[in-house]
Each structure stands twice: as C-alpha cells, then as structure tokens.
Amino acid sequence: MADEDAVTADALLKGRVRLYQPARGARMSLDPVLLAGFVAPPFGRFLDIGCGTGPLSFLLLARDPAATGVGVELQSRLATLAVRGRDENGWAARLEIIEGDVRALGDRLGDASFDLVVTNPPYRTLDSSPPSPNRERALAHHEIALRLSEWVALATRAVRPGGRVAAVLPAQRSGELIEALAANGLLPARTRNVHPRANAPASRLLVEARLGLEAPLVIEPPLVVHEPGGAFTPEVREMLGDSEGRSETG
C-alpha cells in the first residue's frame, strides 16, 4: 500500500469507539472532541456537515444512545472511512453517511428536519494562510469548497424551528460567525472560549445557536486544554474518556 493510501485504526473514549483515518492527510484534531463535549444531549436527529471520517458523529452517538444522524462528506476517501468506522462500531442503523457536496443535497436532506446541526467546518480562509499541498488536508482545513456563510445558511435550512446549530471555529473569527448566524435568524444561546493554556489567548470558540427561539445568552467559563506540564486538563481528559490524559486519536 502506498504511503498516501495508508490508514490508521484509532480509538476514542478509551477504546469504546473505533475511528479509521488517513495516516497522512485529513486527520482529526481535538476540535470535534471539544464540540461533542460542549453540546448537551439529548441530540435527537442530527446533521454533521463535513463529517470527515466521522469523529464528531461517533462521539455524539456514543454520548446519546437514542440519537440518530446523517453525516455528509465531500471527499470520497473520508466518507468511505466514515462508513467503515460506523459499521465497525455497530451504528449502521443509527447513522447515514452521504458522500457529496452538502450544498447540492438540500432536497435529499429535507428542510427543517433535524433537531441539531453540528459542524467542525473548514475554518481557514485562503487569505489567512496558504492551503496545504495535500489536497485532502487543504479541503478539510481551508474554505475551498465550503465557506462560513454557506454552511450557516445550510444549517439554517436543515434545522427545525427551536432546534440547535453548534460549531467550533477559531476565536479570531467569532465576530464573523455571530454576524452570519444573526443574518440567518440563528440566535446564539451558549458560547465558550477555548484556551490552549491558562492565561493564553483563546484559540477556539464553541457556539450553540437556536432557530427562532430567543433566550438569554449564556457565556460559559473558559475551557483550558493543557495543564502547565502539557497534559490535558481534567475536563478535556473527561471528554476524551482518558483519565491518564493521553490523546487517543494517534
């Protein structure tokens, strides 16, 4: 097998969840773990926009045994690996993986048909940094095929009235995200800043918005990822299901 085709089998939640992902290319970061830990169950029927190899969907299914979902992924290899992981985890009846461009799937997904829409989207603009020469990684990390304004509009169409839309983005794009949500009638209900270390600037924003349901905005205490020695903090270890503080995603 060529190096570029190599796949690793990795574990989440202390081995309770299996994940297959490219050895090189679009591998999961900590972001889906943080987002899955931020969104409170029950999840009902969810849509995962740009599901990649499936980590966010898998974590939601593991946290809520009654949840069902649909994951949409543009890149064929990632979608195939998501199906492989889904089937090995025994979730074929609970999670549909659709390979394709989510912008062209509106009729298939259905309007206002999801209780929750989640996404760990491509979050770097082409103006902010050059994309990776690895095409798979570039599509996963840069707004080449899906821009912020597009996925917010898609999420608005897909979520039912009163339903939730949740995302994780770089903190420096928080203003742009809040504006896009508001422009589509999505009202932020909860936000949380993520800091790599205590006293370091926020690197990520976790946000949950609701469609057509006004409620006071809850700004949750900051989430700190790493302790001074470099290990994960207890809260992040709990999200990983790893009491020893190691990353389980390889």
Secondary structure, DSSP 8 states (H G I E B T S, - for coil): --GGG-EEEEEETTTTEEEEEESSSS---SHHHHHHHHS-S---EEEEET-TTSHHHHHHHHH-TT-EEEEEESSHHHHHHHHHHHHHTT-TTTEEEEES-GGG-HHHH-TT-EEEEEE----B-TTTS---SSHHHHHHHBTTS--HHHHHHHHHHHEEEEEEEEEEEEGGGHHHHHHHHHHTTEEEEEEEEEEEETTS---EEEEEEEES-----EE---EEEE-TTSSB-HHHHHHHT-TT---S--
